[in-house]
Amino acid sequence: MAYDPGAIDAALAAAVGDDPLLIADLHLAFTHSAADALDAMVDASDADAWRAAAWRLKGLAASFGAMPLMTLARAAADTLPGGDDMLRRLRDAVEQL
């Protein structure tokens, strides 16, 4: 699943205008928040915690226009907690942001 960081930056520019420093700051905040949500999934103690973290990641992805990540996080919400394949796919997706 390939991501285009330019698409995220374009979505941010549409929301906040053409301020490269602000866009870079928001992009960094997004990637940190996505990593935090993924960590919450890794640390989830039960299905409810897993699902909540997956929905948080989905919402973040949707807010920043990262539609492939949004789709993957939505699928993760419907899986059992701690699935190694799903976590690997999510980790790869977040690292590509």
C-alpha positions in Angstrom: 0.0 0.0 0.0 1.8 3.2 -1.2 1.2 6.5 0.3 1.7 9.9 -1.2 2.9 12.3 1.5 2.2 15.1 -1.0 -1.5 14.2 -0.9 -1.5 14.7 2.9 0.3 18.0 2.5 -2.1 19.1 -0.2 -5.0 18.3 2.1 -3.4 20.3 4.8 -2.7 23.2 2.5 -6.4 23.2 1.5 -7.3 23.5 5.1 -4.8 26.0 6.4 -3.4 27.8 3.4 0.0 27.9 1.8 2.2 28.1 4.9 5.0 25.5 4.5 6.0 25.6 8.2 2.5 25.1 9.5 1.9 22.3 7.0 5.2 20.6 8.1 4.2 21.0 11.8 0.7 19.6 11.2 2.1 16.7 9.2 4.6 15.9 12.0 1.8 16.1 14.6 -0.3 13.7 12.4 2.5 11.2 12.1 3.2 11.3 15.9 -0.5 10.9 16.7 -0.8 8.0 14.2 2.2 6.3 15.9 0.6 6.8 19.3 -2.6 5.3 18.2 -0.7 2.3 16.8 1.1 1.9 20.1 -2.2 1.9 21.8 -3.3 -1.0 19.6 -0.1 -2.9 20.4 -0.7 -2.3 24.1 -4.5 -3.0 24.0 -5.5 -5.3 26.8 -8.8 -6.3 25.3 -11.0 -6.1 22.2 -12.6 -2.8 23.3 -9.2 -1.1 23.8 -8.0 -2.5 20.4 -11.2 -1.2 18.7 -11.0 2.2 20.3 -7.4 2.7 19.2 -8.2 1.5 15.7 -11.1 3.9 15.4 -8.8 6.7 16.7 -6.3 5.8 14.0 -9.1 5.7 11.4 -10.3 9.1 12.5 -6.9 10.7 12.3 -6.3 9.2 8.9 -9.6 10.5 7.6 -8.9 14.0 9.1 -5.6 14.2 7.2 -6.8 12.7 3.9 -4.8 9.4 4.3 -7.5 7.3 2.9 -5.6 4.0 2.5 -4.6 4.2 6.2 -8.2 5.0 7.1 -9.4 1.9 5.2 -6.8 -0.3 6.8 -7.5 1.0 10.3 -11.3 0.5 9.8 -10.5 -3.1 8.8 -8.3 -3.5 11.9 -11.3 -2.5 14.1 -13.1 -5.6 12.9 -10.2 -8.0 13.7 -9.1 -9.6 16.9 -6.7 -7.7 19.0 -3.0 -8.2 18.5 -3.1 -9.8 15.0 0.6 -9.8 14.0 -0.2 -9.4 10.2 -2.6 -6.5 10.8 -0.1 -4.8 13.2 2.7 -5.2 10.6 0.5 -3.7 7.9 -0.5 -0.8 10.1 3.1 -0.2 11.2 4.3 -0.2 7.6 1.5 2.2 6.6 2.3 4.6 9.5 6.0 4.5 8.8 5.3 5.6 5.2 3.5 8.7 6.3 
